[in-house]
């Protein structure tokens, strides 16, 4: 008996559709990327720091540094100049080292103040004559304003004023200029009521040397 042959049915193939075949992408997973060893660099940490570009200094910072340096230089300059000026002023001021000169100006100024601030109601002309000899500039203008009142009131009150310098201190003294502080005691007697009063005064005096004489140029009540 002959063997029975099975009929073979050919399998149909599905038609391929364009783009349906899976495409392997080149993107690697995160795990694969982390597992990948880092690329070797030819420079170590020290070398990397060495070649790092230097950050440029801001323009404002450069200006501040330059300004600070200039301020230090100026401060030193003014310090030296101030020291020279102070030493020069001390060298010129003879009030503490020139005993005869100090005594001379103190004596002349004390006598001048006694003469111009002492008067009698019946002889004011003598006092005005003394003022014209020892007062100049601003001191003379101040005195003329004050004495105008004396000429008016002294005869009515029969006033007699006596002035004395009790202390004279020379603060500054050069060859041509002196600054003094003078304390005065004054006694006033009024003949119209026979009353006597005493008072004290303090004056800042500036004097200028003219030849052998010291003339008062300024009077400042203290």
C-alpha positions in Angstrom: 0.0 0.0 0.0 1.4 3.2 -1.1 2.1 5.9 1.6 -0.4 8.7 1.8 1.0 12.2 1.0 -0.2 15.2 3.0 -1.0 18.2 1.1 1.3 21.0 2.1 -0.4 24.4 2.2 2.0 27.2 1.5 2.2 29.8 4.3 1.3 33.3 3.4 3.7 36.1 4.3 2.4 39.3 5.6 3.4 42.2 3.5 6.1 44.4 5.1 5.0 47.9 5.9 7.6 50.6 5.5 8.7 51.9 8.9 7.3 49.0 10.8 10.6 47.3 11.3 12.1 48.2 14.8 15.0 50.5 14.5 17.9 50.2 17.0 18.7 53.6 18.3 22.2 54.8 19.2 21.0 56.3 22.5 22.5 54.5 25.4 20.9 54.1 28.7 21.9 56.1 31.8 23.5 53.1 33.3 25.6 52.5 30.3 26.7 56.2 30.3 27.6 56.1 34.0 29.6 52.9 33.5 31.6 54.4 30.8 35.0 55.4 32.2 35.8 59.2 32.2 38.1 60.4 29.6 41.7 60.8 30.8 43.0 64.2 31.0 46.6 65.1 30.5 46.7 67.7 33.3 46.2 67.0 37.0 44.3 69.2 39.5 47.3 71.4 40.1 47.9 71.9 36.5 44.2 72.7 35.8 44.4 75.4 38.5 47.5 76.8 37.0 46.1 77.3 33.6 42.8 78.7 34.9 42.4 82.2 33.4 42.8 85.1 36.0 39.6 87.0 36.6 40.2 90.7 35.7 40.0 93.2 38.5 36.9 95.4 38.2 37.7 99.1 37.2 36.1 100.4 40.4 38.4 98.3 42.6 41.5 99.7 40.7 40.2 103.2 41.2 39.7 102.6 44.9 43.2 101.3 45.4 44.7 104.2 43.5 42.6 106.7 45.5 43.7 105.1 48.8 47.4 105.3 47.8 47.0 108.9 46.9 45.3 109.7 50.2 48.1 108.1 52.1 50.7 110.2 50.2 48.7 113.4 50.7 48.3 112.7 54.4 52.1 112.2 54.8 52.7 115.4 52.8 50.3 117.5 55.0 51.8 116.0 58.2 55.3 117.0 57.2 54.1 120.5 56.1 52.2 120.9 59.4 55.2 119.9 61.4 57.3 122.4 59.5 54.8 125.2 60.0 54.5 124.5 63.7 58.2 124.5 64.1 58.5 127.7 62.1 55.9 129.4 64.2 57.5 128.2 67.5 60.9 129.5 66.2 59.5 132.9 65.4 57.6 133.3 68.7 60.0 134.9 71.1 57.5 135.3 74.0 59.1 132.5 76.0 62.7 132.9 75.1 63.2 136.7 74.7 62.9 138.0 78.3 64.0 141.6 77.6 61.8 141.9 74.5 58.8 140.5 76.4 59.3 142.9 79.3 59.6 145.8 77.0 56.4 145.2 75.1 54.5 144.4 78.3 55.6 147.5 80.0 54.8 149.8 77.1 51.4 148.4 76.5 50.5 148.5 80.2 51.5 152.2 80.4 49.6 153.0 77.2 46.4 151.4 78.5 46.8 153.3 81.8 47.0 156.6 79.9 44.1 156.1 77.5 41.7 154.7 80.0 42.3 157.2 82.8 40.8 160.6 82.6 39.3 163.6 84.4 36.1 165.3 83.5 37.8 168.6 83.4 40.8 167.5 81.3 39.7 165.0 78.7 42.0 166.6 76.1 45.1 165.1 77.8 43.6 161.7 77.5 42.8 162.1 73.8 46.3 163.4 73.2 47.7 160.2 74.8 45.4 158.1 72.6 46.8 159.7 69.5 50.3 158.7 70.5 49.8 155.0 71.3 46.6 153.9 69.3 46.5 153.3 65.6 44.3 151.5 63.1 41.2 149.6 64.5 42.2 150.4 68.1 42.0 154.1 67.4 38.6 153.9 65.7 37.2 151.8 68.6 38.6 154.3 71.1 37.2 157.4 69.3 33.7 155.8 69.4 33.9 155.1 73.1 35.5 158.4 74.1 32.8 160.4 72.3 30.4 159.2 75.1 33.0 160.1 77.8 33.2 163.7 76.5 29.5 164.0 76.8 28.9 162.4 80.2 32.0 163.1 82.2 31.4 166.8 82.7 27.9 166.2 83.8 28.8 163.5 86.3 32.1 165.1 87.2 33.6 161.7 86.6 37.2 160.7 87.3 38.4 157.3 86.1 41.7 155.7 87.2 43.0 152.6 85.4 45.9 150.3 86.3 47.2 147.2 84.5 47.6 144.5 87.2 48.7 141.6 85.0 50.1 141.6 81.5 50.9 138.4 79.6 52.6 138.2 76.3 51.2 135.3 74.2 53.0 135.9 70.9 56.1 138.0 70.2 58.0 138.5 66.9 60.3 141.3 65.8 57.3 143.5 64.7 54.2 142.1 66.3 52.9 141.2 69.8 49.7 139.7 71.1 49.0 140.3 74.8 46.3 139.6 77.4 46.0 142.4 80.0 44.0 142.5 83.2 42.9 146.0 84.3 41.6 147.4 87.6 39.5 150.5 87.3 38.2 152.9 90.0 35.5 155.5 89.0 34.5 158.5 91.2 31.5 160.6 90.5 31.7 164.1 91.9 28.0 164.8 91.5 27.0 162.2 94.1 30.3 161.4 95.7 30.1 157.7 94.8 33.1 155.5 94.0 32.9 152.1 92.3 35.6 149.6 91.3 35.6 147.2 88.4 37.9 144.9 86.5 38.4 144.5 82.8 40.2 142.0 80.6 41.6 143.0 77.2 43.2 141.2 74.3 45.7 143.5 72.8 47.6 143.4 69.5 50.6 145.7 69.1 52.9 146.6 66.3 56.5 147.8 66.7 57.4 151.0 65.0 61.0 152.0 65.6 61.5 151.7 69.4 57.9 152.1 70.2 55.0 149.6 70.5 51.7 150.9 69.1 48.4 149.3 69.9 46.5 148.3 66.7 43.6 146.3 68.1 41.6 146.0 71.4 39.3 143.1 72.1 37.3 143.0 75.4 37.3 139.5 76.9 
